[in-house]
Amino acid sequence: MHDKKDNTHHTRAGLTVRACVIRDGTQGISLSMGERVLGEWTDNRVTRLLLTDDLKVSICGGDGNRIYLFSVPGKRISGEQLSETEVVITFEMN
């Protein structure tokens, strides 16, 4: 009996989430991979980000309460809290 080889190619990527002034000059959230901005949205309530134990990003307001919970597609590999306003999540996709 022969074992089947897994011919699936996994792509590993890092996604950066930032609470910052976005390109239109308003306070908001920015999603990027490397230097490429993938998306942004305005939300002046956002003041900080927290990396969760299950490698998601809790996007919080000034009162510390969660406004959004952000997750990446695929398998989350690792995450790093770079500052109160910046988190990087490394993940794999098929």
PyMOL Python script that loads the backbone (N, CA, C, O; Angstrom):
from pymol import cmd

cmd.read_pdbstr("""\
ATOM      1  N   MET A   1       0.836  -1.161   0.000  1.00  0.00           N
ATOM      2  CA  MET A   1       0.000   0.000   0.000  1.00  0.00           C
ATOM      3  C   MET A   1       0.892   1.239   0.000  1.00  0.00           C
ATOM      4  O   MET A   1       1.843   1.320   0.778  1.00  0.00           O
ATOM      5  N   HIS A   2       0.591   2.194  -0.861  1.00  0.00           N
ATOM      6  CA  HIS A   2       1.379   3.427  -0.962  1.00  0.00           C
ATOM      7  C   HIS A   2       0.671   4.557  -0.239  1.00  0.00           C
ATOM      8  O   HIS A   2      -0.551   4.692  -0.288  1.00  0.00           O
ATOM      9  N   ASP A   3       1.480   5.364   0.434  1.00  0.00           N
ATOM     10  CA  ASP A   3       0.934   6.550   1.075  1.00  0.00           C
ATOM     11  C   ASP A   3       0.751   7.635   0.023  1.00  0.00           C
ATOM     12  O   ASP A   3       1.596   7.826  -0.852  1.00  0.00           O
ATOM     13  N   LYS A   4      -0.359   8.332   0.128  1.00  0.00           N
ATOM     14  CA  LYS A   4      -0.567   9.465  -0.766  1.00  0.00           C
ATOM     15  C   LYS A   4       0.231  10.637  -0.242  1.00  0.00           C
ATOM     16  O   LYS A   4       0.244  10.906   0.959  1.00  0.00           O
ATOM     17  N   LYS A   5       0.889  11.327  -1.137  1.00  0.00           N
ATOM     18  CA  LYS A   5       1.621  12.523  -0.731  1.00  0.00           C
ATOM     19  C   LYS A   5       0.653  13.698  -0.732  1.00  0.00           C
ATOM     20  O   LYS A   5      -0.225  13.810  -1.587  1.00  0.00           O
ATOM     21  N   ASP A   6       0.838  14.546   0.227  1.00  0.00           N
ATOM     22  CA  ASP A   6       0.035  15.754   0.296  1.00  0.00           C
ATOM     23  C   ASP A   6       0.622  16.775  -0.664  1.00  0.00           C
ATOM     24  O   ASP A   6       1.685  17.344  -0.416  1.00  0.00           O
ATOM     25  N   ASN A   7      -0.087  16.997  -1.765  1.00  0.00           N
ATOM     26  CA  ASN A   7       0.384  17.938  -2.780  1.00  0.00           C
ATOM     27  C   ASN A   7      -0.156  19.344  -2.550  1.00  0.00           C
ATOM     28  O   ASN A   7      -0.019  20.218  -3.406  1.00  0.00           O
ATOM     29  N   THR A   8      -0.763  19.553  -1.404  1.00  0.00           N
ATOM     30  CA  THR A   8      -1.295  20.860  -1.084  1.00  0.00           C
ATOM     31  C   THR A   8      -0.144  21.800  -0.746  1.00  0.00           C
ATOM     32  O   THR A   8       0.731  21.483   0.059  1.00  0.00           O
ATOM     33  N   HIS A   9      -0.172  22.944  -1.374  1.00  0.00           N
ATOM     34  CA  HIS A   9       0.852  23.959  -1.097  1.00  0.00           C
ATOM     35  C   HIS A   9       0.269  24.960  -0.113  1.00  0.00           C
ATOM     36  O   HIS A   9      -0.798  25.528  -0.346  1.00  0.00           O
ATOM     37  N   HIS A  10       0.964  25.165   0.964  1.00  0.00           N
ATOM     38  CA  HIS A  10       0.529  26.111   1.976  1.00  0.00           C
ATOM     39  C   HIS A  10       1.313  27.409   1.807  1.00  0.00           C
ATOM     40  O   HIS A  10       2.534  27.404   1.651  1.00  0.00           O
ATOM     41  N   THR A  11       0.597  28.492   1.842  1.00  0.00           N
ATOM     42  CA  THR A  11       1.218  29.805   1.760  1.00  0.00           C
ATOM     43  C   THR A  11       1.184  30.442   3.135  1.00  0.00           C
ATOM     44  O   THR A  11       0.120  30.569   3.741  1.00  0.00           O
ATOM     45  N   ARG A  12       2.324  30.833   3.618  1.00  0.00           N
ATOM     46  CA  ARG A  12       2.424  31.489   4.925  1.00  0.00           C
ATOM     47  C   ARG A  12       2.507  32.990   4.698  1.00  0.00           C
ATOM     48  O   ARG A  12       3.238  33.456   3.825  1.00  0.00           O
ATOM     49  N   ALA A  13       1.747  33.747   5.497  1.00  0.00           N
ATOM     50  CA  ALA A  13       1.719  35.193   5.342  1.00  0.00           C
ATOM     51  C   ALA A  13       1.576  35.848   6.707  1.00  0.00           C
ATOM     52  O   ALA A  13       1.123  35.228   7.669  1.00  0.00           O
ATOM     53  N   GLY A  14       1.969  37.104   6.770  1.00  0.00           N
ATOM     54  CA  GLY A  14       1.805  37.896   7.978  1.00  0.00           C
ATOM     55  C   GLY A  14       0.873  39.057   7.707  1.00  0.00           C
ATOM     56  O   GLY A  14       1.071  39.812   6.754  1.00  0.00           O
ATOM     57  N   LEU A  15      -0.129  39.201   8.532  1.00  0.00           N
ATOM     58  CA  LEU A  15      -1.088  40.298   8.399  1.00  0.00           C
ATOM     59  C   LEU A  15      -0.906  41.235   9.589  1.00  0.00           C
ATOM     60  O   LEU A  15      -0.913  40.801  10.741  1.00  0.00           O
ATOM     61  N   THR A  16      -0.745  42.519   9.300  1.00  0.00           N
ATOM     62  CA  THR A  16      -0.594  43.528  10.346  1.00  0.00           C
ATOM     63  C   THR A  16      -1.906  44.280  10.511  1.00  0.00           C
ATOM     64  O   THR A  16      -2.491  44.755   9.538  1.00  0.00           O
ATOM     65  N   VAL A  17      -2.353  44.381  11.743  1.00  0.00           N
ATOM     66  CA  VAL A  17      -3.552  45.146  12.085  1.00  0.00           C
ATOM     67  C   VAL A  17      -3.079  46.338  12.905  1.00  0.00           C
ATOM     68  O   VAL A  17      -2.336  46.180  13.873  1.00  0.00           O
ATOM     69  N   ARG A  18      -3.514  47.534  12.512  1.00  0.00           N
ATOM     70  CA  ARG A  18      -3.112  48.759  13.225  1.00  0.00           C
ATOM     71  C   ARG A  18      -4.327  49.609  13.553  1.00  0.00           C
ATOM     72  O   ARG A  18      -5.252  49.723  12.749  1.00  0.00           O
ATOM     73  N   ALA A  19      -4.318  50.202  14.736  1.00  0.00           N
ATOM     74  CA  ALA A  19      -5.244  51.271  15.084  1.00  0.00           C
ATOM     75  C   ALA A  19      -4.450  52.553  14.889  1.00  0.00           C
ATOM     76  O   ALA A  19      -3.489  52.806  15.614  1.00  0.00           O
ATOM     77  N   CYS A  20      -4.847  53.364  13.910  1.00  0.00           N
ATOM     78  CA  CYS A  20      -4.012  54.505  13.522  1.00  0.00           C
ATOM     79  C   CYS A  20      -4.829  55.518  12.724  1.00  0.00           C
ATOM     80  O   CYS A  20      -6.018  55.325  12.470  1.00  0.00           O
ATOM     81  N   VAL A  21      -4.168  56.585  12.342  1.00  0.00           N
ATOM     82  CA  VAL A  21      -4.759  57.518  11.391  1.00  0.00           C
ATOM     83  C   VAL A  21      -4.591  56.882  10.016  1.00  0.00           C
ATOM     84  O   VAL A  21      -3.474  56.610   9.574  1.00  0.00           O
ATOM     85  N   ILE A  22      -5.711  56.651   9.354  1.00  0.00           N
ATOM     86  CA  ILE A  22      -5.657  55.983   8.045  1.00  0.00           C
ATOM     87  C   ILE A  22      -5.482  57.014   6.928  1.00  0.00           C
ATOM     88  O   ILE A  22      -5.403  58.213   7.192  1.00  0.00           O
ATOM     89  N   ARG A  23      -5.424  56.550   5.701  1.00  0.00           N
ATOM     90  CA  ARG A  23      -5.051  57.413   4.576  1.00  0.00           C
ATOM     91  C   ARG A  23      -5.973  58.612   4.354  1.00  0.00           C
ATOM     92  O   ARG A  23      -5.537  59.625   3.807  1.00  0.00           O
ATOM     93  N   ASP A  24      -7.249  58.516   4.771  1.00  0.00           N
ATOM     94  CA  ASP A  24      -8.145  59.665   4.579  1.00  0.00           C
ATOM     95  C   ASP A  24      -8.031  60.693   5.708  1.00  0.00           C
ATOM     96  O   ASP A  24      -8.756  61.688   5.717  1.00  0.00           O
ATOM     97  N   GLY A  25      -7.118  60.453   6.665  1.00  0.00           N
ATOM     98  CA  GLY A  25      -6.872  61.399   7.744  1.00  0.00           C
ATOM     99  C   GLY A  25      -7.715  61.186   8.987  1.00  0.00           C
ATOM    100  O   GLY A  25      -7.622  61.967   9.934  1.00  0.00           O
ATOM    101  N   THR A  26      -8.544  60.133   9.004  1.00  0.00           N
ATOM    102  CA  THR A  26      -9.381  59.845  10.167  1.00  0.00           C
ATOM    103  C   THR A  26      -8.784  58.713  10.992  1.00  0.00           C
ATOM    104  O   THR A  26      -7.949  57.951  10.505  1.00  0.00           O
ATOM    105  N   GLN A  27      -9.220  58.610  12.251  1.00  0.00           N
ATOM    106  CA  GLN A  27      -8.807  57.495  13.115  1.00  0.00           C
ATOM    107  C   GLN A  27      -9.536  56.236  12.645  1.00  0.00           C
ATOM    108  O   GLN A  27     -10.728  56.275  12.338  1.00  0.00           O
ATOM    109  N   GLY A  28      -8.810  55.125  12.592  1.00  0.00           N
ATOM    110  CA  GLY A  28      -9.452  53.898  12.157  1.00  0.00           C
ATOM    111  C   GLY A  28      -8.561  52.685  12.288  1.00  0.00           C
ATOM    112  O   GLY A  28      -7.612  52.669  13.072  1.00  0.00           O
ATOM    113  N   ILE A  29      -8.881  51.667  11.508  1.00  0.00           N
ATOM    114  CA  ILE A  29      -8.177  50.391  11.497  1.00  0.00           C
ATOM    115  C   ILE A  29      -7.578  50.184  10.111  1.00  0.00           C
ATOM    116  O   ILE A  29      -8.231  50.442   9.100  1.00  0.00           O
ATOM    117  N   SER A  30      -6.344  49.723  10.070  1.00  0.00           N
ATOM    118  CA  SER A  30      -5.651  49.438   8.819  1.00  0.00           C
ATOM    119  C   SER A  30      -5.190  47.984   8.830  1.00  0.00           C
ATOM    120  O   SER A  30      -4.634  47.507   9.820  1.00  0.00           O
ATOM    121  N   LEU A  31      -5.426  47.287   7.723  1.00  0.00           N
ATOM    122  CA  LEU A  31      -4.968  45.913   7.531  1.00  0.00           C
ATOM    123  C   LEU A  31      -3.956  45.915   6.400  1.00  0.00           C
ATOM    124  O   LEU A  31      -4.228  46.440   5.320  1.00  0.00           O
ATOM    125  N   SER A  32      -2.777  45.324   6.644  1.00  0.00           N
ATOM    126  CA  SER A  32      -1.754  45.320   5.604  1.00  0.00           C
ATOM    127  C   SER A  32      -0.938  44.037   5.642  1.00  0.00           C
ATOM    128  O   SER A  32      -0.859  43.348   6.659  1.00  0.00           O
ATOM    129  N   MET A  33      -0.341  43.747   4.505  1.00  0.00           N
ATOM    130  CA  MET A  33       0.626  42.649   4.374  1.00  0.00           C
ATOM    131  C   MET A  33       1.867  43.267   3.767  1.00  0.00           C
ATOM    132  O   MET A  33       1.865  43.683   2.608  1.00  0.00           O
ATOM    133  N   GLY A  34       2.929  43.324   4.555  1.00  0.00           N
ATOM    134  CA  GLY A  34       4.125  44.031   4.094  1.00  0.00           C
ATOM    135  C   GLY A  34       3.788  45.511   3.960  1.00  0.00           C
ATOM    136  O   GLY A  34       3.200  46.104   4.864  1.00  0.00           O
ATOM    137  N   GLU A  35       4.156  46.090   2.854  1.00  0.00           N
ATOM    138  CA  GLU A  35       3.877  47.510   2.602  1.00  0.00           C
ATOM    139  C   GLU A  35       2.520  47.721   1.934  1.00  0.00           C
ATOM    140  O   GLU A  35       2.098  48.861   1.739  1.00  0.00           O
ATOM    141  N   ARG A  36       1.833  46.633   1.583  1.00  0.00           N
ATOM    142  CA  ARG A  36       0.575  46.724   0.840  1.00  0.00           C
ATOM    143  C   ARG A  36      -0.620  46.822   1.794  1.00  0.00           C
ATOM    144  O   ARG A  36      -0.857  45.918   2.595  1.00  0.00           O
ATOM    145  N   VAL A  37      -1.360  47.915   1.702  1.00  0.00           N
ATOM    146  CA  VAL A  37      -2.574  48.092   2.494  1.00  0.00           C
ATOM    147  C   VAL A  37      -3.688  47.291   1.825  1.00  0.00           C
ATOM    148  O   VAL A  37      -3.983  47.482   0.645  1.00  0.00           O
ATOM    149  N   LEU A  38      -4.303  46.392   2.594  1.00  0.00           N
ATOM    150  CA  LEU A  38      -5.387  45.566   2.067  1.00  0.00           C
ATOM    151  C   LEU A  38      -6.751  46.190   2.316  1.00  0.00           C
ATOM    152  O   LEU A  38      -7.683  45.996   1.535  1.00  0.00           O
ATOM    153  N   GLY A  39      -6.862  46.930   3.393  1.00  0.00           N
ATOM    154  CA  GLY A  39      -8.137  47.553   3.713  1.00  0.00           C
ATOM    155  C   GLY A  39      -8.024  48.470   4.903  1.00  0.00           C
ATOM    156  O   GLY A  39      -7.125  48.342   5.733  1.00  0.00           O
ATOM    157  N   GLU A  40      -8.965  49.406   4.967  1.00  0.00           N
ATOM    158  CA  GLU A  40      -9.017  50.355   6.065  1.00  0.00           C
ATOM    159  C   GLU A  40     -10.482  50.688   6.326  1.00  0.00           C
ATOM    160  O   GLU A  40     -11.316  50.636   5.422  1.00  0.00           O
ATOM    161  N   TRP A  41     -10.774  51.028   7.566  1.00  0.00           N
ATOM    162  CA  TRP A  41     -12.083  51.592   7.837  1.00  0.00           C
ATOM    163  C   TRP A  41     -11.975  52.593   8.972  1.00  0.00           C
ATOM    164  O   TRP A  41     -11.132  52.468   9.860  1.00  0.00           O
ATOM    165  N   THR A  42     -12.842  53.580   8.923  1.00  0.00           N
ATOM    166  CA  THR A  42     -12.867  54.648   9.907  1.00  0.00           C
ATOM    167  C   THR A  42     -13.642  54.201  11.134  1.00  0.00           C
ATOM    168  O   THR A  42     -14.736  53.648  11.020  1.00  0.00           O
ATOM    169  N   ASP A  43     -13.077  54.439  12.297  1.00  0.00           N
ATOM    170  CA  ASP A  43     -13.789  54.247  13.560  1.00  0.00           C
ATOM    171  C   ASP A  43     -13.039  55.029  14.626  1.00  0.00           C
ATOM    172  O   ASP A  43     -11.992  54.591  15.103  1.00  0.00           O
ATOM    173  N   ASN A  44     -13.571  56.181  14.998  1.00  0.00           N
ATOM    174  CA  ASN A  44     -12.866  57.050  15.946  1.00  0.00           C
ATOM    175  C   ASN A  44     -12.960  56.551  17.384  1.00  0.00           C
ATOM    176  O   ASN A  44     -12.368  57.165  18.272  1.00  0.00           O
ATOM    177  N   ARG A  45     -13.682  55.461  17.647  1.00  0.00           N
ATOM    178  CA  ARG A  45     -13.758  54.891  18.997  1.00  0.00           C
ATOM    179  C   ARG A  45     -12.538  54.038  19.324  1.00  0.00           C
ATOM    180  O   ARG A  45     -12.227  53.837  20.498  1.00  0.00           O
ATOM    181  N   VAL A  46     -11.848  53.538  18.315  1.00  0.00           N
ATOM    182  CA  VAL A  46     -10.769  52.576  18.504  1.00  0.00           C
ATOM    183  C   VAL A  46      -9.526  53.257  19.086  1.00  0.00           C
ATOM    184  O   VAL A  46      -9.044  54.262  18.565  1.00  0.00           O
ATOM    185  N   THR A  47      -9.019  52.673  20.187  1.00  0.00           N
ATOM    186  CA  THR A  47      -7.813  53.225  20.804  1.00  0.00           C
ATOM    187  C   THR A  47      -6.714  52.194  20.988  1.00  0.00           C
ATOM    188  O   THR A  47      -5.541  52.554  21.084  1.00  0.00           O
ATOM    189  N   ARG A  48      -7.083  50.889  21.039  1.00  0.00           N
ATOM    190  CA  ARG A  48      -6.034  49.891  21.235  1.00  0.00           C
ATOM    191  C   ARG A  48      -6.456  48.533  20.710  1.00  0.00           C
ATOM    192  O   ARG A  48      -7.635  48.247  20.500  1.00  0.00           O
ATOM    193  N   LEU A  49      -5.430  47.702  20.505  1.00  0.00           N
ATOM    194  CA  LEU A  49      -5.611  46.335  20.014  1.00  0.00           C
ATOM    195  C   LEU A  49      -5.021  45.375  21.039  1.00  0.00           C
ATOM    196  O   LEU A  49      -4.025  45.680  21.695  1.00  0.00           O
ATOM    197  N   LEU A  50      -5.649  44.214  21.165  1.00  0.00           N
ATOM    198  CA  LEU A  50      -5.129  43.178  22.054  1.00  0.00           C
ATOM    199  C   LEU A  50      -5.096  41.850  21.302  1.00  0.00           C
ATOM    200  O   LEU A  50      -6.097  41.441  20.715  1.00  0.00           O
ATOM    201  N   LEU A  51      -3.955  41.183  21.321  1.00  0.00           N
ATOM    202  CA  LEU A  51      -3.834  39.851  20.748  1.00  0.00           C
ATOM    203  C   LEU A  51      -4.433  38.862  21.737  1.00  0.00           C
ATOM    204  O   LEU A  51      -4.034  38.834  22.901  1.00  0.00           O
ATOM    205  N   THR A  52      -5.382  38.054  21.290  1.00  0.00           N
ATOM    206  CA  THR A  52      -6.025  37.090  22.177  1.00  0.00           C
ATOM    207  C   THR A  52      -5.214  35.793  22.232  1.00  0.00           C
ATOM    208  O   THR A  52      -4.321  35.573  21.413  1.00  0.00           O
ATOM    209  N   ASP A  53      -5.532  34.946  23.198  1.00  0.00           N
ATOM    210  CA  ASP A  53      -4.834  33.669  23.348  1.00  0.00           C
ATOM    211  C   ASP A  53      -5.001  32.755  22.145  1.00  0.00           C
ATOM    212  O   ASP A  53      -4.134  31.926  21.868  1.00  0.00           O
ATOM    213  N   ASP A  54      -6.126  32.904  21.420  1.00  0.00           N
ATOM    214  CA  ASP A  54      -6.362  32.075  20.234  1.00  0.00           C
ATOM    215  C   ASP A  54      -5.968  32.795  18.943  1.00  0.00           C
ATOM    216  O   ASP A  54      -6.446  32.451  17.862  1.00  0.00           O
ATOM    217  N   LEU A  55      -5.086  33.802  19.067  1.00  0.00           N
ATOM    218  CA  LEU A  55      -4.468  34.515  17.938  1.00  0.00           C
ATOM    219  C   LEU A  55      -5.482  35.254  17.065  1.00  0.00           C
ATOM    220  O   LEU A  55      -5.420  35.212  15.836  1.00  0.00           O
ATOM    221  N   LYS A  56      -6.399  35.919  17.722  1.00  0.00           N
ATOM    222  CA  LYS A  56      -7.306  36.861  17.069  1.00  0.00           C
ATOM    223  C   LYS A  56      -6.973  38.239  17.613  1.00  0.00           C
ATOM    224  O   LYS A  56      -6.204  38.367  18.566  1.00  0.00           O
ATOM    225  N   VAL A  57      -7.548  39.265  17.009  1.00  0.00           N
ATOM    226  CA  VAL A  57      -7.270  40.631  17.453  1.00  0.00           C
ATOM    227  C   VAL A  57      -8.550  41.241  18.015  1.00  0.00           C
ATOM    228  O   VAL A  57      -9.547  41.380  17.308  1.00  0.00           O
ATOM    229  N   SER A  58      -8.508  41.598  19.279  1.00  0.00           N
ATOM    230  CA  SER A  58      -9.609  42.303  19.917  1.00  0.00           C
ATOM    231  C   SER A  58      -9.370  43.790  19.705  1.00  0.00           C
ATOM    232  O   SER A  58      -8.358  44.335  20.145  1.00  0.00           O
ATOM    233  N   ILE A  59     -10.305  44.441  19.029  1.00  0.00           N
ATOM    234  CA  ILE A  59     -10.192  45.862  18.711  1.00  0.00           C
ATOM    235  C   ILE A  59     -11.058  46.600  19.739  1.00  0.00           C
ATOM    236  O   ILE A  59     -12.276  46.429  19.783  1.00  0.00           O
ATOM    237  N   CYS A  60     -10.399  47.426  20.564  1.00  0.00           N
ATOM    238  CA  CYS A  60     -11.050  47.998  21.747  1.00  0.00           C
ATOM    239  C   CYS A  60     -11.158  49.514  21.681  1.00  0.00           C
ATOM    240  O   CYS A  60     -10.379  50.189  21.007  1.00  0.00           O
ATOM    241  N   GLY A  61     -12.148  50.023  22.401  1.00  0.00           N
ATOM    242  CA  GLY A  61     -12.347  51.458  22.542  1.00  0.00           C
ATOM    243  C   GLY A  61     -11.641  51.991  23.772  1.00  0.00           C
ATOM    244  O   GLY A  61     -10.962  51.250  24.482  1.00  0.00           O
ATOM    245  N   GLY A  62     -11.804  53.273  24.019  1.00  0.00           N
ATOM    246  CA  GLY A  62     -11.152  53.936  25.143  1.00  0.00           C
ATOM    247  C   GLY A  62     -11.557  53.390  26.497  1.00  0.00           C
ATOM    248  O   GLY A  62     -10.801  53.493  27.463  1.00  0.00           O
ATOM    249  N   ASP A  63     -12.752  52.805  26.574  1.00  0.00           N
ATOM    250  CA  ASP A  63     -13.212  52.228  27.837  1.00  0.00           C
ATOM    251  C   ASP A  63     -12.681  50.819  28.061  1.00  0.00           C
ATOM    252  O   ASP A  63     -12.966  50.201  29.087  1.00  0.00           O
ATOM    253  N   GLY A  64     -11.904  50.307  27.095  1.00  0.00           N
ATOM    254  CA  GLY A  64     -11.330  48.964  27.200  1.00  0.00           C
ATOM    255  C   GLY A  64     -12.233  47.860  26.701  1.00  0.00           C
ATOM    256  O   GLY A  64     -11.810  46.707  26.623  1.00  0.00           O
ATOM    257  N   ASN A  65     -13.475  48.187  26.358  1.00  0.00           N
ATOM    258  CA  ASN A  65     -14.406  47.182  25.862  1.00  0.00           C
ATOM    259  C   ASN A  65     -14.167  46.877  24.384  1.00  0.00           C
ATOM    260  O   ASN A  65     -13.804  47.752  23.599  1.00  0.00           O
ATOM    261  N   ARG A  66     -14.381  45.620  24.033  1.00  0.00           N
ATOM    262  CA  ARG A  66     -14.201  45.180  22.647  1.00  0.00           C
ATOM    263  C   ARG A  66     -15.283  45.775  21.751  1.00  0.00           C
ATOM    264  O   ARG A  66     -16.472  45.751  22.068  1.00  0.00           O
ATOM    265  N   ILE A  67     -14.825  46.309  20.623  1.00  0.00           N
ATOM    266  CA  ILE A  67     -15.730  46.809  19.584  1.00  0.00           C
ATOM    267  C   ILE A  67     -15.866  45.753  18.489  1.00  0.00           C
ATOM    268  O   ILE A  67     -16.967  45.472  18.015  1.00  0.00           O
ATOM    269  N   TYR A  68     -14.729  45.172  18.095  1.00  0.00           N
ATOM    270  CA  TYR A  68     -14.679  44.148  17.046  1.00  0.00           C
ATOM    271  C   TYR A  68     -13.745  43.029  17.494  1.00  0.00           C
ATOM    272  O   TYR A  68     -12.876  43.229  18.344  1.00  0.00           O
ATOM    273  N   LEU A  69     -13.938  41.850  16.910  1.00  0.00           N
ATOM    274  CA  LEU A  69     -12.985  40.753  17.061  1.00  0.00           C
ATOM    275  C   LEU A  69     -12.589  40.338  15.657  1.00  0.00           C
ATOM    276  O   LEU A  69     -13.427  39.887  14.876  1.00  0.00           O
ATOM    277  N   PHE A  70     -11.301  40.492  15.334  1.00  0.00           N
ATOM    278  CA  PHE A  70     -10.813  40.234  13.983  1.00  0.00           C
ATOM    279  C   PHE A  70     -10.043  38.923  13.949  1.00  0.00           C
ATOM    280  O   PHE A  70      -9.247  38.633  14.842  1.00  0.00           O
ATOM    281  N   SER A  71     -10.291  38.131  12.903  1.00  0.00           N
ATOM    282  CA  SER A  71      -9.601  36.856  12.722  1.00  0.00           C
ATOM    283  C   SER A  71      -9.160  36.725  11.272  1.00  0.00           C
ATOM    284  O   SER A  71      -9.809  37.252  10.369  1.00  0.00           O
ATOM    285  N   VAL A  72      -8.068  36.030  11.057  1.00  0.00           N
ATOM    286  CA  VAL A  72      -7.576  35.802   9.698  1.00  0.00           C
ATOM    287  C   VAL A  72      -8.098  34.457   9.186  1.00  0.00           C
ATOM    288  O   VAL A  72      -8.464  33.588   9.978  1.00  0.00           O
ATOM    289  N   PRO A  73      -8.133  34.289   7.855  1.00  0.00           N
ATOM    290  CA  PRO A  73      -8.529  32.995   7.291  1.00  0.00           C
ATOM    291  C   PRO A  73      -7.397  31.981   7.423  1.00  0.00           C
ATOM    292  O   PRO A  73      -6.249  32.354   7.664  1.00  0.00           O
ATOM    293  N   GLY A  74      -7.720  30.715   7.267  1.00  0.00           N
ATOM    294  CA  GLY A  74      -6.694  29.686   7.293  1.00  0.00           C
ATOM    295  C   GLY A  74      -6.275  29.335   8.703  1.00  0.00           C
ATOM    296  O   GLY A  74      -6.996  29.607   9.663  1.00  0.00           O
ATOM    297  N   LYS A  75      -5.111  28.732   8.822  1.00  0.00           N
ATOM    298  CA  LYS A  75      -4.581  28.261  10.101  1.00  0.00           C
ATOM    299  C   LYS A  75      -3.675  29.332  10.697  1.00  0.00           C
ATOM    300  O   LYS A  75      -2.677  29.724  10.092  1.00  0.00           O
ATOM    301  N   ARG A  76      -4.034  29.800  11.890  1.00  0.00           N
ATOM    302  CA  ARG A  76      -3.205  30.795  12.574  1.00  0.00           C
ATOM    303  C   ARG A  76      -1.978  30.103  13.161  1.00  0.00           C
ATOM    304  O   ARG A  76      -2.108  29.108  13.874  1.00  0.00           O
ATOM    305  N   ILE A  77      -0.782  30.627  12.863  1.00  0.00           N
ATOM    306  CA  ILE A  77       0.486  30.033  13.291  1.00  0.00           C
ATOM    307  C   ILE A  77       1.034  30.734  14.526  1.00  0.00           C
ATOM    308  O   ILE A  77       1.409  30.081  15.500  1.00  0.00           O
ATOM    309  N   SER A  78       1.080  32.051  14.487  1.00  0.00           N
ATOM    310  CA  SER A  78       1.625  32.815  15.608  1.00  0.00           C
ATOM    311  C   SER A  78       1.103  34.242  15.551  1.00  0.00           C
ATOM    312  O   SER A  78       0.520  34.678  14.558  1.00  0.00           O
ATOM    313  N   GLY A  79       1.327  34.945  16.633  1.00  0.00           N
ATOM    314  CA  GLY A  79       0.934  36.342  16.686  1.00  0.00           C
ATOM    315  C   GLY A  79       1.892  37.101  17.577  1.00  0.00           C
ATOM    316  O   GLY A  79       2.531  36.530  18.460  1.00  0.00           O
ATOM    317  N   GLU A  80       1.981  38.405  17.331  1.00  0.00           N
ATOM    318  CA  GLU A  80       2.861  39.238  18.143  1.00  0.00           C
ATOM    319  C   GLU A  80       2.203  40.590  18.369  1.00  0.00           C
ATOM    320  O   GLU A  80       1.755  41.247  17.430  1.00  0.00           O
ATOM    321  N   GLN A  81       2.155  40.989  19.631  1.00  0.00           N
ATOM    322  CA  GLN A  81       1.661  42.309  20.008  1.00  0.00           C
ATOM    323  C   GLN A  81       2.861  43.250  19.943  1.00  0.00           C
ATOM    324  O   GLN A  81       3.716  43.228  20.829  1.00  0.00           O
ATOM    325  N   LEU A  82       2.929  44.071  18.906  1.00  0.00           N
ATOM    326  CA  LEU A  82       4.072  44.973  18.734  1.00  0.00           C
ATOM    327  C   LEU A  82       3.936  46.232  19.586  1.00  0.00           C
ATOM    328  O   LEU A  82       4.931  46.789  20.049  1.00  0.00           O
ATOM    329  N   SER A  83       2.707  46.671  19.786  1.00  0.00           N
ATOM    330  CA  SER A  83       2.425  47.840  20.625  1.00  0.00           C
ATOM    331  C   SER A  83       0.936  47.796  20.977  1.00  0.00           C
ATOM    332  O   SER A  83       0.235  46.857  20.601  1.00  0.00           O
ATOM    333  N   GLU A  84       0.461  48.798  21.689  1.00  0.00           N
ATOM    334  CA  GLU A  84      -0.969  48.851  22.014  1.00  0.00           C
ATOM    335  C   GLU A  84      -1.827  49.050  20.773  1.00  0.00           C
ATOM    336  O   GLU A  84      -3.035  48.815  20.802  1.00  0.00           O
ATOM    337  N   THR A  85      -1.202  49.480  19.689  1.00  0.00           N
ATOM    338  CA  THR A  85      -1.965  49.788  18.481  1.00  0.00           C
ATOM    339  C   THR A  85      -1.533  48.970  17.258  1.00  0.00           C
ATOM    340  O   THR A  85      -1.949  49.273  16.140  1.00  0.00           O
ATOM    341  N   GLU A  86      -0.703  47.937  17.458  1.00  0.00           N
ATOM    342  CA  GLU A  86      -0.225  47.150  16.317  1.00  0.00           C
ATOM    343  C   GLU A  86      -0.038  45.682  16.704  1.00  0.00           C
ATOM    344  O   GLU A  86       0.634  45.356  17.682  1.00  0.00           O
ATOM    345  N   VAL A  87      -0.655  44.806  15.903  1.00  0.00           N
ATOM    346  CA  VAL A  87      -0.567  43.361  16.096  1.00  0.00           C
ATOM    347  C   VAL A  87      -0.276  42.713  14.753  1.00  0.00           C
ATOM    348  O   VAL A  87      -0.827  43.117  13.729  1.00  0.00           O
ATOM    349  N   VAL A  88       0.602  41.695  14.756  1.00  0.00           N
ATOM    350  CA  VAL A  88       0.891  40.926  13.544  1.00  0.00           C
ATOM    351  C   VAL A  88       0.487  39.473  13.794  1.00  0.00           C
ATOM    352  O   VAL A  88       0.835  38.884  14.817  1.00  0.00           O
ATOM    353  N   ILE A  89      -0.253  38.909  12.839  1.00  0.00           N
ATOM    354  CA  ILE A  89      -0.642  37.500  12.906  1.00  0.00           C
ATOM    355  C   ILE A  89      -0.077  36.783  11.692  1.00  0.00           C
ATOM    356  O   ILE A  89      -0.280  37.208  10.555  1.00  0.00           O
ATOM    357  N   THR A  90       0.635  35.688  11.945  1.00  0.00           N
ATOM    358  CA  THR A  90       1.156  34.844  10.871  1.00  0.00           C
ATOM    359  C   THR A  90       0.208  33.666  10.710  1.00  0.00           C
ATOM    360  O   THR A  90      -0.189  33.035  11.689  1.00  0.00           O
ATOM    361  N   PHE A  91      -0.152  33.375   9.455  1.00  0.00           N
ATOM    362  CA  PHE A  91      -1.113  32.313   9.193  1.00  0.00           C
ATOM    363  C   PHE A  91      -0.755  31.584   7.908  1.00  0.00           C
ATOM    364  O   PHE A  91       0.024  32.086   7.097  1.00  0.00           O
ATOM    365  N   GLU A  92      -1.330  30.391   7.726  1.00  0.00           N
ATOM    366  CA  GLU A  92      -1.164  29.591   6.503  1.00  0.00           C
ATOM    367  C   GLU A  92      -2.505  29.446   5.816  1.00  0.00           C
ATOM    368  O   GLU A  92      -3.548  29.301   6.455  1.00  0.00           O
ATOM    369  N   MET A  93      -2.446  29.488   4.496  1.00  0.00           N
ATOM    370  CA  MET A  93      -3.630  29.227   3.676  1.00  0.00           C
ATOM    371  C   MET A  93      -3.267  28.180   2.631  1.00  0.00           C
ATOM    372  O   MET A  93      -2.127  28.108   2.175  1.00  0.00           O
ATOM    373  N   ASN A  94      -4.246  27.380   2.265  1.00  0.00           N
ATOM    374  CA  ASN A  94      -4.037  26.393   1.188  1.00  0.00           C
ATOM    375  C   ASN A  94      -4.078  27.059  -0.149  1.00  0.00           C
ATOM    376  O   ASN A  94      -3.923  26.396  -1.174  1.00  0.00           O
TER     377      ASN A  94
END
""", "prot")
cmd.dss("prot")
cmd.show_as("cartoon", "prot")
cmd.util.cbc("prot")
cmd.orient("prot")
